[in-house]
Amino acid sequence: MKKVTSFTHLKTGEGDRIAYTYSEISELGEITSQNNKGGFVVTDAETQSAIETIIGKIYGILEAKEGK
């Protein structure tokens, strides 16, 4: 089984990019590899919308903190 352990959104010259790390876990629950890395350039509207939703959530948190 593969388990995503982190991801980040980057703005690059190629466009929006997602970079991620993951671990692989055996059927017995043993970690067989970790800190594996991958990434991709966002090319579809669904993923772009998800990014915009997360960024909007972050701005909402920042605005709420300013009000305190």
C-alpha positions as CSV (number, residue, x, y, z in Angstrom):
1,M,0.0,0.0,0.0
2,K,1.2,3.5,-0.7
3,K,0.5,6.3,1.8
4,V,0.9,10.0,0.9
5,T,2.9,11.6,3.7
6,S,3.0,15.2,2.4
7,F,2.3,17.4,-0.5
8,T,2.8,21.1,-1.5
9,H,1.6,23.4,-4.2
10,L,4.2,25.4,-6.1
11,K,3.9,28.1,-8.8
12,T,6.6,27.4,-11.4
13,G,7.5,28.5,-14.9
14,E,5.5,25.5,-16.2
15,G,2.4,26.4,-14.2
16,D,0.9,25.2,-11.0
17,R,2.8,22.1,-9.7
18,I,2.1,19.5,-7.0
19,A,5.0,17.9,-5.3
20,Y,4.5,14.9,-2.9
21,T,6.2,12.3,-0.8
22,Y,4.9,8.9,0.1
23,S,5.8,5.7,2.0
24,E,5.1,2.1,1.0
25,I,3.7,-0.2,3.6
26,S,3.5,-4.0,3.4
27,E,0.4,-6.1,4.1
28,L,2.0,-6.8,7.5
29,G,2.2,-3.1,8.3
30,E,5.9,-2.8,7.8
31,I,7.3,0.3,6.1
32,T,9.1,-1.0,3.1
33,S,10.2,2.4,1.7
34,Q,9.7,6.0,2.8
35,N,10.4,9.5,1.6
36,N,9.6,8.5,-2.0
37,K,9.0,11.6,-4.1
38,G,7.0,12.6,-7.1
39,G,5.2,15.5,-8.7
40,F,3.2,16.8,-11.6
41,V,2.1,19.9,-13.4
42,V,-1.6,20.7,-13.0
43,T,-3.4,20.3,-16.3
44,D,-7.0,19.7,-15.3
45,A,-9.8,22.0,-14.0
46,E,-10.7,19.7,-11.1
47,T,-7.3,19.8,-9.6
48,Q,-7.0,23.6,-10.2
49,S,-10.3,24.1,-8.4
50,A,-9.1,22.0,-5.5
51,I,-6.0,24.2,-5.2
52,E,-8.1,27.4,-5.3
53,T,-10.4,25.9,-2.6
54,I,-7.4,25.3,-0.3
55,I,-5.9,28.7,-1.0
56,G,-9.3,30.3,-0.2
57,K,-9.5,28.4,3.1
58,I,-6.0,29.7,4.0
59,Y,-7.0,33.3,3.3
60,G,-10.2,32.8,5.4
61,I,-8.0,31.7,8.3
62,L,-5.7,34.6,7.9
63,E,-8.6,37.1,7.8
64,A,-10.1,35.5,10.9
65,K,-6.8,35.9,12.7
66,E,-6.7,39.6,11.8
67,G,-10.1,40.1,13.4
68,K,-8.9,38.9,16.8
